[in-house]
Amino acid sequence: MATISPSFFIPKVSTSQHSRTLKIISCLSNRATDVSTTAAATETLKIVFAAGGTGGHISPALAIADELKTQNPETQILFIGTPSGMESTAIPYAGYPFVEIPAAPLARPIISFHNIFILPYLLTKSLIKSFQTLQEFSPKIVIGTGGYVSFPTCLAAAMKGVKLVIQEQNSVPGIANWVLSLFAERVFVAFNSSVDCFWQRNKCVACGNPVRLSLSSKNVLKEDARKHFFPKVVGGIGGRQIKVVLVLGGSLGASAINIAMLNSYYEMLHENQDLFIIWQTGLESFDEMESLVKNHPRLDLKSFIHSMHLAYAAADLIISRAGAMTCSEILTTGKPCILIPSPNVAEGHQLKNAFLMADLVGSRVITEDELDSTTLRTAVEEIIGDESLMEEMSQRALQTAKPNASAEIAQHILSLVSSSK
């Protein structure tokens, strides 16, 4: 289990002739320490994030955390997640402290044996651990961005009287965020239409989905990003106009996209000597795909891409699911895209996202019923073979993007904390 340095629990202090003595207990050593501090000393801002499950919940949390650190570098941030979720590796990789709590997943259908008899026990365990973690870290505010860990952690914050905000990425909220909105100070939503889904609309702020600062940075050169993925090839291609296709099936993978790629990647590479492919299979599908895919110098097969800012910078075209966060990242980076919405997402969120993207920026949409190696290969060839079309799609994406969502959310959060002092 991940541990937290004692420094996270001891506020910065200063001394003066009017000092008074406080007794602070370190949760790791359990030793009492006398600390002198002035009554007027400024307390370090501590913030907890509850996020997990998929990249769609983790990415916005990291984006907000990065922005908070930019606006207030002294902020201490702690992430809470599950031990088996991708957050257990993604969060420490991003450089933030991480604490595990047991998961309490809600099963479908709602009325089921699991939810009636097992979930209450799991939820109680998660609540207790969340409550203990919040008690030890003592945050000023808790931010929930979704995933199984978000509900018990945010509920524990509400029970403790800690300020709570939530961020909803999708156009229609799930049950957990709808319930948590009743206790939240603010609800940050991506779309104006989402406001009507919440009972207390006055709490909602529509500001778009936050993406990480690194994604919107213009400091990464395309050539340098490409060398990161193809170090032995890109440097020796001379003046050729290469094209890089980035394939994203979501953080956990998408079997339909993987199968279509499996049946088309070799032919695409063989017919176009200037084509390169970065293919994220997803964690669950990597071993199978790796065993079936032939090694190729212009193909980089990955289970998960940690340096997404480099992947987006390297890419000319993106093939992806149509999750809310992925769509926001595509807009922010101004990339032409082919969207293959998942038919398994509740309320048809991805299908709605994909067709909205088609209307706004001209994205190509291929449903799973239409998807095969031929339709995918044809769509790729039509787009990368038309420079004017790619430029138009890119410009429309950049014009539609809301790159300041992270900054706006961070400002609201810091304002909420300041108002409670």
DRENDO-1510 file (C-alpha; in Angstrom, 1 decimal, always signed):
<recs>
REC; n; res; u; v; w
REC; 1; MET; +0.0; +0.0; +0.0 .
REC; 2; ALA; +1.3; +3.5; -0.8 .
REC; 3; THR; +2.4; +5.6; +2.1 .
REC; 4; ILE; +2.5; +9.3; +2.7 .
REC; 5; SER; +5.5; +11.3; +4.0 .
REC; 6; PRO; +5.0; +12.8; +7.4 .
REC; 7; SER; +5.6; +16.2; +5.9 .
REC; 8; PHE; +2.2; +16.1; +4.3 .
REC; 9; PHE; +0.6; +16.1; +7.7 .
REC; 10; ILE; +2.6; +18.9; +9.4 .
REC; 11; PRO; +1.8; +22.5; +8.4 .
REC; 12; LYS; +4.5; +25.0; +7.8 .
REC; 13; VAL; +5.0; +27.2; +10.9 .
REC; 14; SER; +6.9; +30.3; +12.0 .
REC; 15; THR; +7.9; +31.6; +15.4 .
REC; 16; SER; +7.5; +34.9; +17.2 .
REC; 17; GLN; +7.3; +36.3; +20.8 .
REC; 18; HIS; +3.6; +35.9; +20.7 .
REC; 19; SER; +3.8; +32.2; +19.8 .
REC; 20; ARG; +1.7; +29.5; +21.3 .
REC; 21; THR; +2.3; +25.8; +21.4 .
REC; 22; LEU; +0.3; +23.2; +19.5 .
REC; 23; LYS; +0.6; +19.5; +19.8 .
REC; 24; ILE; +0.5; +17.7; +16.4 .
REC; 25; ILE; +0.4; +13.9; +16.0 .
REC; 26; SER; +2.2; +12.3; +13.1 .
REC; 27; CYS; +0.0; +9.6; +11.7 .
REC; 28; LEU; +3.0; +7.5; +10.7 .
REC; 29; SER; +5.2; +7.7; +13.8 .
REC; 30; ASN; +2.4; +8.3; +16.4 .
REC; 31; ARG; +4.8; +10.6; +18.2 .
REC; 32; ALA; +3.7; +13.9; +19.7 .
REC; 33; THR; +5.8; +16.9; +18.7 .
REC; 34; ASP; +5.7; +20.4; +20.1 .
REC; 35; VAL; +5.6; +22.9; +17.4 .
REC; 36; SER; +5.6; +26.7; +17.9 .
REC; 37; THR; +3.4; +28.7; +15.6 .
REC; 38; THR; +1.8; +32.1; +15.4 .
REC; 39; ALA; -1.9; +32.3; +15.5 .
REC; 40; ALA; -1.7; +34.3; +12.3 .
REC; 41; ALA; +0.4; +31.7; +10.4 .
REC; 42; THR; -0.8; +30.8; +7.0 .
REC; 43; GLU; -1.9; +27.2; +6.7 .
REC; 44; THR; -0.7; +25.2; +3.7 .
REC; 45; LEU; -3.6; +24.4; +1.3 .
REC; 46; LYS; -4.3; +20.7; +1.2 .
REC; 47; ILE; -6.5; +19.2; -1.5 .
REC; 48; VAL; -7.7; +15.6; -2.0 .
REC; 49; PHE; -8.7; +14.2; -5.4 .
REC; 50; ALA; -10.9; +11.1; -5.7 .
REC; 51; ALA; -10.5; +9.6; -9.2 .
REC; 52; GLY; -10.1; +6.2; -10.7 .
REC; 53; GLY; -11.2; +3.4; -12.9 .
REC; 54; THR; -10.5; +4.7; -16.4 .
REC; 55; GLY; -8.4; +7.5; -18.0 .
REC; 56; GLY; -11.7; +9.4; -18.5 .
REC; 57; HIS; -11.8; +10.0; -14.8 .
REC; 58; ILE; -8.1; +10.2; -14.1 .
REC; 59; SER; -7.1; +12.7; -16.8 .
REC; 60; PRO; -9.3; +15.6; -15.7 .
REC; 61; ALA; -8.2; +15.1; -12.1 .
REC; 62; LEU; -4.6; +15.4; -13.2 .
REC; 63; ALA; -5.4; +18.4; -15.4 .
REC; 64; ILE; -7.0; +20.2; -12.5 .
REC; 65; ALA; -4.2; +19.2; -10.1 .
REC; 66; ASP; -1.5; +20.5; -12.5 .
REC; 67; GLU; -3.4; +23.8; -12.8 .
REC; 68; LEU; -3.8; +24.2; -9.0 .
REC; 69; LYS; -0.1; +23.7; -8.6 .
REC; 70; THR; +0.6; +26.3; -11.2 .
REC; 71; GLN; -1.7; +28.9; -9.6 .
REC; 72; ASN; -0.6; +28.0; -6.0 .
REC; 73; PRO; +2.8; +26.1; -6.0 .
REC; 74; GLU; +2.6; +25.5; -2.3 .
REC; 75; THR; -0.6; +23.4; -2.6 .
REC; 76; GLN; -0.3; +19.9; -1.2 .
REC; 77; ILE; -2.3; +17.4; -3.2 .
REC; 78; LEU; -3.2; +13.8; -2.4 .
REC; 79; PHE; -4.9; +11.3; -4.7 .
REC; 80; ILE; -7.2; +8.6; -3.4 .
REC; 81; GLY; -7.9; +5.5; -5.6 .
REC; 82; THR; -8.3; +1.8; -5.7 .
REC; 83; PRO; -5.3; -0.6; -5.5 .
REC; 84; SER; -6.3; -2.5; -8.7 .
REC; 85; GLY; -7.4; +0.4; -10.9 .
REC; 86; MET; -5.1; +2.1; -13.4 .
REC; 87; GLU; -4.9; +5.1; -11.1 .
REC; 88; SER; -2.5; +3.1; -8.9 .
REC; 89; THR; +0.2; +3.4; -11.5 .
REC; 90; ALA; -0.9; +6.5; -13.5 .
REC; 91; ILE; -1.0; +8.8; -10.5 .
REC; 92; PRO; +2.4; +8.0; -9.0 .
REC; 93; TYR; +3.8; +8.3; -12.5 .
REC; 94; ALA; +2.4; +11.8; -12.8 .
REC; 95; GLY; +4.3; +12.7; -9.6 .
REC; 96; TYR; +1.5; +12.9; -7.0 .
REC; 97; PRO; +1.1; +11.1; -3.7 .
REC; 98; PHE; -1.4; +8.2; -3.8 .
REC; 99; VAL; -3.3; +6.3; -1.1 .
REC; 100; GLU; -5.4; +3.2; -1.8 .
REC; 101; ILE; -8.9; +2.4; -0.5 .
REC; 102; PRO; -11.0; -0.7; -1.2 .
REC; 103; ALA; -13.3; -0.4; -4.2 .
REC; 104; ALA; -17.1; -0.4; -3.8 .
REC; 105; PRO; -18.5; -1.0; -7.4 .
REC; 106; LEU; -22.1; -0.6; -8.2 .
REC; 107; ALA; -23.4; -3.5; -10.3 .
REC; 108; ARG; -25.9; -3.4; -13.2 .
REC; 109; PRO; -28.8; -3.9; -13.0 .
REC; 110; ILE; -29.3; -1.6; -9.9 .
REC; 111; ILE; -31.6; -4.2; -8.2 .
REC; 112; SER; -29.3; -7.1; -7.9 .
REC; 113; PHE; -27.9; -9.5; -5.2 .
REC; 114; HIS; -24.6; -7.7; -5.3 .
REC; 115; ASN; -26.0; -4.3; -4.7 .
REC; 116; ILE; -28.5; -5.4; -2.0 .
REC; 117; PHE; -26.2; -7.7; +0.1 .
REC; 118; ILE; -22.6; -7.1; -0.9 .
REC; 119; LEU; -22.3; -3.5; -1.8 .
REC; 120; PRO; -23.3; -2.1; +1.7 .
REC; 121; TYR; -20.4; -4.1; +3.3 .
REC; 122; LEU; -17.9; -2.9; +0.6 .
REC; 123; LEU; -19.2; +0.7; +0.8 .
REC; 124; THR; -18.8; +0.7; +4.6 .
REC; 125; LYS; -15.2; -0.5; +4.3 .
REC; 126; SER; -14.4; +2.2; +1.7 .
REC; 127; LEU; -16.1; +4.9; +3.8 .
REC; 128; ILE; -14.1; +4.0; +6.9 .
REC; 129; LYS; -10.8; +4.1; +5.1 .
REC; 130; SER; -11.8; +7.3; +3.3 .
REC; 131; PHE; -12.7; +8.9; +6.6 .
REC; 132; GLN; -9.4; +7.9; +8.2 .
REC; 133; THR; -7.4; +9.2; +5.3 .
REC; 134; LEU; -9.3; +12.5; +5.3 .
REC; 135; GLN; -8.8; +12.7; +9.1 .
REC; 136; GLU; -5.0; +12.3; +8.7 .
REC; 137; PHE; -4.4; +14.5; +5.7 .
REC; 138; SER; -7.0; +17.2; +6.8 .
REC; 139; PRO; -7.8; +18.7; +3.4 .
REC; 140; LYS; -9.6; +22.0; +2.9 .
REC; 141; ILE; -11.5; +20.6; -0.1 .
REC; 142; VAL; -12.2; +17.3; -1.8 .
REC; 143; ILE; -12.6; +17.0; -5.6 .
REC; 144; GLY; -14.3; +14.0; -7.2 .
REC; 145; THR; -14.0; +13.3; -10.9 .
REC; 146; GLY; -15.6; +9.9; -11.0 .
REC; 147; GLY; -14.8; +6.2; -10.7 .
REC; 148; TYR; -15.7; +3.7; -7.9 .
REC; 149; VAL; -13.4; +5.5; -5.5 .
REC; 150; SER; -15.1; +8.8; -5.9 .
REC; 151; PHE; -18.4; +8.1; -4.2 .
REC; 152; PRO; -17.2; +6.8; -0.8 .
REC; 153; THR; -14.4; +9.4; -0.6 .
REC; 154; CYS; -16.7; +12.3; -1.5 .
REC; 155; LEU; -19.4; +11.0; +0.8 .
REC; 156; ALA; -16.9; +10.8; +3.6 .
REC; 157; ALA; -15.9; +14.4; +2.9 .
REC; 158; ALA; -19.6; +15.5; +3.2 .
REC; 159; MET; -20.0; +13.6; +6.5 .
REC; 160; LYS; -16.9; +15.4; +7.9 .
REC; 161; GLY; -18.0; +18.8; +6.7 .
REC; 162; VAL; -15.2; +19.2; +4.2 .
REC; 163; LYS; -16.0; +21.3; +1.2 .
REC; 164; LEU; -16.8; +19.1; -1.8 .
REC; 165; VAL; -16.8; +19.8; -5.6 .
REC; 166; ILE; -17.4; +17.3; -8.4 .
REC; 167; GLN; -16.5; +17.4; -12.1 .
REC; 168; GLU; -18.8; +15.6; -14.6 .
REC; 169; GLN; -17.2; +14.8; -18.0 .
REC; 170; ASN; -20.3; +13.4; -19.8 .
REC; 171; SER; -23.4; +15.1; -21.1 .
REC; 172; VAL; -25.6; +13.1; -18.7 .
REC; 173; PRO; -24.4; +12.4; -15.1 .
REC; 174; GLY; -24.4; +8.9; -13.6 .
REC; 175; ILE; -26.2; +8.0; -10.4 .
REC; 176; ALA; -23.2; +8.6; -8.1 .
REC; 177; ASN; -22.5; +12.2; -9.3 .
REC; 178; TRP; -26.2; +13.1; -9.2 .
REC; 179; VAL; -26.3; +12.0; -5.5 .
REC; 180; LEU; -23.0; +13.7; -4.7 .
REC; 181; SER; -24.2; +16.9; -6.3 .
REC; 182; LEU; -26.7; +17.3; -3.4 .
REC; 183; PHE; -23.7; +17.7; -1.0 .
REC; 184; ALA; -21.3; +19.6; -3.3 .
REC; 185; GLU; -20.5; +23.3; -3.3 .
REC; 186; ARG; -19.9; +23.3; -7.1 .
REC; 187; VAL; -20.6; +20.9; -9.9 .
REC; 188; PHE; -18.4; +21.5; -13.0 .
REC; 189; VAL; -19.9; +20.2; -16.2 .
REC; 190; ALA; -18.6; +20.0; -19.8 .
REC; 191; PHE; -21.7; +21.0; -21.6 .
REC; 192; ASN; -24.4; +23.7; -21.1 .
REC; 193; SER; -27.1; +21.1; -21.6 .
REC; 194; SER; -25.7; +19.1; -18.6 .
REC; 195; VAL; -26.9; +21.7; -16.2 .
REC; 196; ASP; -30.5; +20.7; -16.6 .
REC; 197; CYS; -29.7; +17.1; -15.4 .
REC; 198; PHE; -29.0; +18.3; -11.9 .
REC; 199; TRP; -31.6; +19.2; -9.3 .
REC; 200; GLN; -29.7; +22.2; -7.9 .
REC; 201; ARG; -28.8; +24.0; -11.1 .
REC; 202; ASN; -27.4; +27.0; -9.3 .
REC; 203; LYS; -24.4; +24.9; -8.2 .
REC; 204; CYS; -23.4; +24.0; -11.8 .
REC; 205; VAL; -20.6; +25.8; -13.8 .
REC; 206; ALA; -20.3; +24.9; -17.5 .
REC; 207; CYS; -16.6; +25.3; -18.4 .
REC; 208; GLY; -15.7; +22.3; -20.6 .
REC; 209; ASN; -13.6; +19.3; -19.8 .
REC; 210; PRO; -10.1; +20.0; -18.3 .
REC; 211; VAL; -7.1; +18.6; -20.2 .
REC; 212; ARG; -3.6; +18.4; -18.8 .
REC; 213; LEU; -1.4; +21.4; -19.4 .
REC; 214; SER; +1.1; +19.3; -21.3 .
REC; 215; LEU; -1.4; +18.5; -24.0 .
REC; 216; SER; -2.1; +22.2; -24.8 .
REC; 217; SER; +1.6; +23.1; -24.7 .
REC; 218; LYS; +3.2; +24.3; -27.9 .
REC; 219; ASN; +6.7; +23.6; -26.6 .
REC; 220; VAL; +6.9; +20.0; -27.9 .
REC; 221; LEU; +8.0; +19.8; -31.5 .
REC; 222; LYS; +6.4; +17.2; -33.7 .
REC; 223; GLU; +9.7; +15.9; -34.9 .
REC; 224; ASP; +11.0; +15.4; -31.3 .
REC; 225; ALA; +7.7; +13.7; -30.3 .
REC; 226; ARG; +8.0; +11.3; -33.3 .
REC; 227; LYS; +11.6; +10.5; -32.3 .
REC; 228; HIS; +10.3; +9.4; -28.9 .
REC; 229; PHE; +8.3; +6.7; -30.5 .
REC; 230; PHE; +10.4; +5.8; -33.5 .
REC; 231; PRO; +14.0; +6.8; -32.5 .
REC; 232; LYS; +15.7; +4.4; -35.1 .
REC; 233; VAL; +13.6; +5.4; -38.1 .
REC; 234; VAL; +12.4; +9.0; -38.0 .
REC; 235; GLY; +15.9; +10.5; -37.9 .
REC; 236; GLY; +16.8; +8.9; -41.2 .
REC; 237; ILE; +13.8; +9.7; -43.4 .
REC; 238; GLY; +15.2; +12.9; -44.9 .
REC; 239; GLY; +12.7; +15.3; -46.3 .
REC; 240; ARG; +9.9; +12.8; -46.7 .
REC; 241; GLN; +6.4; +14.0; -45.6 .
REC; 242; ILE; +5.5; +11.2; -43.2 .
REC; 243; LYS; +2.1; +10.8; -41.5 .
REC; 244; VAL; +1.6; +9.3; -38.0 .
REC; 245; VAL; -1.7; +7.7; -37.1 .
REC; 246; LEU; -2.4; +7.4; -33.3 .
REC; 247; VAL; -4.9; +4.6; -32.4 .
REC; 248; LEU; -6.6; +4.9; -29.0 .
REC; 249; GLY; -9.1; +2.3; -27.8 .
REC; 250; GLY; -9.5; +3.9; -24.4 .
REC; 251; SER; -7.3; +3.2; -21.4 .
REC; 252; LEU; -8.7; -0.3; -21.0 .
REC; 253; GLY; -8.8; -1.1; -24.7 .
REC; 254; ALA; -11.5; -1.7; -27.3 .
REC; 255; SER; -11.6; -5.1; -28.9 .
REC; 256; ALA; -13.5; -4.0; -32.0 .
REC; 257; ILE; -10.9; -1.3; -32.8 .
REC; 258; ASN; -8.0; -3.8; -32.1 .
REC; 259; ILE; -9.5; -6.4; -34.4 .
REC; 260; ALA; -10.0; -3.9; -37.2 .
REC; 261; MET; -6.5; -2.7; -36.8 .
REC; 262; LEU; -5.1; -6.2; -36.6 .
REC; 263; ASN; -6.7; -7.0; -40.0 .
REC; 264; SER; -5.5; -3.7; -41.7 .
REC; 265; TYR; -2.3; -2.4; -40.1 .
REC; 266; TYR; +0.1; -4.4; -42.2 .
REC; 267; GLU; -1.6; -3.6; -45.5 .
REC; 268; MET; -1.7; +0.1; -44.6 .
REC; 269; LEU; +2.0; +0.1; -43.8 .
REC; 270; HIS; +2.9; -1.9; -46.8 .
REC; 271; GLU; +1.0; +0.4; -49.2 .
REC; 272; ASN; +2.2; +3.7; -47.7 .
REC; 273; GLN; +5.9; +3.8; -46.9 .
REC; 274; ASP; +5.5; +7.2; -45.3 .
REC; 275; LEU; +2.9; +6.0; -42.8 .
REC; 276; PHE; +3.7; +5.3; -39.1 .
REC; 277; ILE; +1.3; +3.9; -36.5 .
REC; 278; ILE; +1.3; +4.4; -32.7 .
REC; 279; TRP; -1.2; +1.8; -31.4 .
REC; 280; GLN; -2.5; +1.7; -27.8 .
REC; 281; THR; -4.2; -1.6; -27.4 .
REC; 282; GLY; -5.3; -1.1; -23.8 .
REC; 283; LEU; -4.0; -3.0; -20.8 .
REC; 284; GLU; -6.4; -5.9; -21.1 .
REC; 285; SER; -5.7; -6.6; -24.8 .
REC; 286; PHE; -2.0; -6.0; -25.0 .
REC; 287; ASP; -0.7; -9.6; -24.5 .
REC; 288; GLU; -3.1; -11.0; -27.1 .
REC; 289; MET; -2.4; -8.3; -29.7 .
REC; 290; GLU; +1.4; -8.5; -29.1 .
REC; 291; SER; +1.3; -12.2; -29.8 .
REC; 292; LEU; -0.6; -11.7; -33.1 .
REC; 293; VAL; +1.0; -8.5; -34.5 .
REC; 294; LYS; +4.2; -8.8; -36.5 .
REC; 295; ASN; +7.1; -6.5; -35.5 .
REC; 296; HIS; +7.4; -3.6; -37.9 .
REC; 297; PRO; +9.9; -0.6; -37.7 .
REC; 298; ARG; +7.0; +1.8; -38.4 .
REC; 299; LEU; +4.6; +0.4; -35.8 .
REC; 300; ASP; +4.8; +1.1; -32.0 .
REC; 301; LEU; +2.5; -1.2; -30.1 .
REC; 302; LYS; +1.8; -0.2; -26.5 .
REC; 303; SER; -0.5; -1.3; -23.7 .
REC; 304; PHE; -0.9; +2.2; -22.4 .
REC; 305; ILE; +0.7; +5.5; -23.3 .
REC; 306; HIS; +1.8; +7.5; -20.2 .
REC; 307; SER; +3.3; +10.4; -22.2 .
REC; 308; MET; +0.1; +11.4; -24.0 .
REC; 309; HIS; +1.3; +14.9; -24.8 .
REC; 310; LEU; +4.0; +13.3; -26.9 .
REC; 311; ALA; +1.6; +11.0; -28.6 .
REC; 312; TYR; -0.8; +13.8; -29.6 .
REC; 313; ALA; +2.1; +16.0; -30.7 .
REC; 314; ALA; +3.5; +13.2; -32.9 .
REC; 315; ALA; +0.1; +12.4; -34.5 .
REC; 316; ASP; -1.5; +13.7; -37.7 .
REC; 317; LEU; -4.6; +11.6; -37.4 .
REC; 318; ILE; -6.3; +9.9; -34.4 .
REC; 319; ILE; -8.5; +6.8; -34.4 .
REC; 320; SER; -10.4; +6.6; -31.2 .
REC; 321; ARG; -13.4; +5.9; -29.1 .
REC; 322; ALA; -15.6; +8.9; -28.4 .
REC; 323; GLY; -15.3; +9.3; -24.7 .
REC; 324; ALA; -15.9; +12.8; -23.4 .
REC; 325; MET; -12.3; +13.3; -22.3 .
REC; 326; THR; -10.8; +11.9; -25.5 .
REC; 327; CYS; -13.0; +14.3; -27.5 .
REC; 328; SER; -11.9; +17.2; -25.4 .
REC; 329; GLU; -8.2; +16.2; -25.9 .
REC; 330; ILE; -8.6; +15.9; -29.6 .
REC; 331; LEU; -10.2; +19.4; -29.8 .
REC; 332; THR; -7.5; +20.9; -27.6 .
REC; 333; THR; -4.7; +19.5; -29.7 .
REC; 334; GLY; -6.4; +20.3; -33.0 .
REC; 335; LYS; -6.2; +16.8; -34.5 .
REC; 336; PRO; -8.3; +15.3; -37.3 .
REC; 337; CYS; -10.0; +12.2; -36.1 .
REC; 338; ILE; -11.9; +9.0; -36.9 .
REC; 339; LEU; -14.3; +8.2; -34.0 .
REC; 340; ILE; -15.7; +4.7; -33.3 .
REC; 341; PRO; -18.2; +5.2; -30.5 .
REC; 342; SER; -18.7; +2.4; -28.0 .
REC; 343; PRO; -22.2; +0.9; -28.1 .
REC; 344; ASN; -21.8; -0.4; -24.5 .
REC; 345; VAL; -21.8; +3.0; -22.7 .
REC; 346; ALA; -25.0; +3.9; -20.8 .
REC; 347; GLU; -27.3; +6.4; -22.4 .
REC; 348; GLY; -25.5; +6.2; -25.7 .
REC; 349; HIS; -23.1; +8.9; -24.5 .
REC; 350; GLN; -20.3; +8.1; -26.9 .
REC; 351; LEU; -22.6; +8.0; -30.0 .
REC; 352; LYS; -23.9; +11.4; -29.0 .
REC; 353; ASN; -20.4; +12.7; -28.5 .
REC; 354; ALA; -19.2; +11.3; -31.9 .
REC; 355; PHE; -22.0; +12.9; -33.9 .
REC; 356; LEU; -21.6; +16.2; -32.1 .
REC; 357; MET; -17.9; +16.1; -33.1 .
REC; 358; ALA; -18.9; +15.4; -36.7 .
REC; 359; ASP; -21.2; +18.4; -36.7 .
REC; 360; LEU; -18.7; +20.7; -35.0 .
REC; 361; VAL; -15.3; +19.7; -36.5 .
REC; 362; GLY; -16.1; +17.3; -39.4 .
REC; 363; SER; -14.9; +14.2; -37.6 .
REC; 364; ARG; -15.5; +10.9; -39.4 .
REC; 365; VAL; -17.7; +8.5; -37.5 .
REC; 366; ILE; -17.7; +4.8; -38.0 .
REC; 367; THR; -20.2; +2.8; -35.8 .
REC; 368; GLU; -19.2; -0.7; -34.7 .
REC; 369; ASP; -21.8; -2.2; -37.1 .
REC; 370; GLU; -20.0; -0.5; -39.9 .
REC; 371; LEU; -16.5; -1.2; -38.7 .
REC; 372; ASP; -14.2; -3.6; -40.4 .
REC; 373; SER; -10.7; -3.5; -41.8 .
REC; 374; THR; -11.9; -2.1; -45.2 .
REC; 375; THR; -14.0; +0.8; -43.8 .
REC; 376; LEU; -11.2; +1.8; -41.4 .
REC; 377; ARG; -8.4; +1.6; -44.0 .
REC; 378; THR; -10.5; +3.6; -46.5 .
REC; 379; ALA; -11.3; +6.3; -44.0 .
REC; 380; VAL; -7.6; +6.6; -43.0 .
REC; 381; GLU; -6.4; +6.8; -46.6 .
REC; 382; GLU; -9.1; +9.5; -47.5 .
REC; 383; ILE; -8.1; +11.8; -44.7 .
REC; 384; ILE; -4.3; +11.5; -44.7 .
REC; 385; GLY; -4.3; +11.8; -48.5 .
REC; 386; ASP; -6.1; +15.2; -48.4 .
REC; 387; GLU; -3.9; +17.9; -46.9 .
REC; 388; SER; -6.6; +20.6; -47.3 .
REC; 389; LEU; -9.2; +18.4; -45.5 .
REC; 390; MET; -6.7; +17.7; -42.6 .
REC; 391; GLU; -6.0; +21.4; -42.2 .
REC; 392; GLU; -9.7; +22.3; -42.2 .
REC; 393; MET; -10.5; +19.6; -39.6 .
REC; 394; SER; -7.6; +20.8; -37.5 .
REC; 395; GLN; -8.6; +24.5; -37.5 .
REC; 396; ARG; -12.2; +23.7; -36.7 .
REC; 397; ALA; -11.1; +21.6; -33.7 .
REC; 398; LEU; -8.9; +24.4; -32.4 .
REC; 399; GLN; -11.8; +26.9; -32.7 .
REC; 400; THR; -14.2; +24.6; -30.9 .
REC; 401; ALA; -11.8; +23.7; -28.0 .
REC; 402; LYS; -12.1; +25.1; -24.5 .
REC; 403; PRO; -8.4; +25.1; -23.5 .
REC; 404; ASN; -9.0; +27.2; -20.4 .
REC; 405; ALA; -11.3; +24.8; -18.6 .
REC; 406; SER; -8.6; +23.6; -16.1 .
REC; 407; ALA; -7.7; +27.2; -15.2 .
REC; 408; GLU; -11.3; +28.2; -14.7 .
REC; 409; ILE; -12.1; +25.2; -12.5 .
REC; 410; ALA; -8.9; +25.8; -10.5 .
REC; 411; GLN; -9.9; +29.5; -9.9 .
REC; 412; HIS; -13.3; +28.4; -8.7 .
REC; 413; ILE; -11.8; +25.9; -6.3 .
REC; 414; LEU; -9.3; +28.4; -4.9 .
REC; 415; SER; -12.1; +30.9; -4.5 .
REC; 416; LEU; -14.2; +28.4; -2.6 .
REC; 417; VAL; -11.3; +27.7; -0.2 .
REC; 418; SER; -10.6; +31.4; +0.3 .
REC; 419; SER; -14.2; +32.1; +1.1 .
REC; 420; SER; -14.1; +29.6; +4.0 .
REC; 421; LYS; -11.2; +31.2; +5.8 .
</recs>
